[in-house]
Amino acid sequence: MLKILLLGCNGQVGWELQRSLAVLGDVVALGSAPTAGDGGFCGDLADLDGLARTVREVGPDIIVNAAAYTAVDRAETEPERAHAINALAPGVLALEAQHLGAWLVHYSTDYVFDGSGSAPWKEDDRCAPLSVYGRTKREGELAVAICARHLIFRTSWVYGARGGNFAKTMLRLAAERESLTVIDDQIGAPTSAELLADVTAHALRAALDQPELAGTYHCAAEGQTSWRGYAQFVLTQARAMGLALKAGPDQVQATSTAQYPTPAQRPLNSRLDTGKLRSAFSLHLPLWQIGVQRMLQETLGAKPT
């Protein structure tokens, strides 16, 4: 039986991976904080020595790194910590995986691009990150590629039913306010943690038999929208499910990125071309609306129609 080491098991993607990876083998799932059931292993990506020791002690056939420093704005004032978790730790995992002959799965982001233009980004397009977060994630990609058997999945606008997310924030604000103002000039595809986890398991199953499939892939739901369009869809669905809201989709006003400054610069174009992934692994990726609707049904306790 395959042994799988999963890091970041308590995050949105990691939580779903515990389910999807279980069909492939025995999963050792670790979070960043030690727990009574983790066997004394280290899942803290800031502890590079502990991380290396854990990989050697577990001796996995597959390492799946779903952990990352994702506080985009805070990274601007904590570049060293972001670099350690997003760049140095993946490098440690890559060296250990290469030594074991193991597969290493890693997740990255559209933030490695500068967000220019309107064409969906392809895997071999030039990377030019705008923020500390984006730069450290790009460094992590390069470090992971040291391992011959690697799969890097770049994604965008990730959400899950578990924990906080953009949709839940919009629902909370719409219940409190008569109107909302949401950015309308950043374009991407909301992508569910559930989809990422299922694609990961499917791709790993194929890659175990075909090592030549190693490489970087873009994984995101089909279609595109703005944050404002995303918010309007969420409120439309919530009202259809009977949720009482003060602000509906028609009360979501548009604003621009320039009018809403943040410490870290965001890419305007987060579109990702998923053609390589779909072709290599014979996949059909669902429209973003399907995943969001499913998440809302789970979150709000509504029965699917």
Buried (B, 14 or more C-beta within 10 A) or exposed (E): EBBBBBBBBBBBBBBBBBEBBBEBBEBBBBBBEBEEEBEEBBBBBBBBEBBBBBBEBBEBBBBBBBBBBBBBBBBBEBBEBBBBBBBBBBBBBBBBBBEBEBBBBBBBBBBBBBBEEEEBBEBEBEBBBBBBBBBBBBBBBBBBBBBEBBBBBBBBBBBBBBEEBBBBEBBEBBEEEEEBBBBBBBBBBBBBBBBBBBBBBBBBEBBBEEEEBBEBBBBBBBBBBBBBBBBBBBBBBBBEBEBEBEBBBEBBEBBEBEEBEEEBBBBBBBBBBBEBBBEBBEBEBEEBBBBBBBBBBBBBEBEEE
